[in-house]
Amino acid sequence: MIVDVELYGQIRKMHTHENISQREIARRLGISRNTVKKYCDGNHV
């Protein structure tokens, strides 16, 4: 799945600033945990 810059920003903000788990981010945004992991671990845009 390719995410747009806005969704990428949401993922990074939720993970780094709000300390929300990757599983919870995936649930809230309706995307796979693998996608969330990919964007939390790296600097992909």
Beta strands, then each sheet from edge to edge (+ up, - down):
end
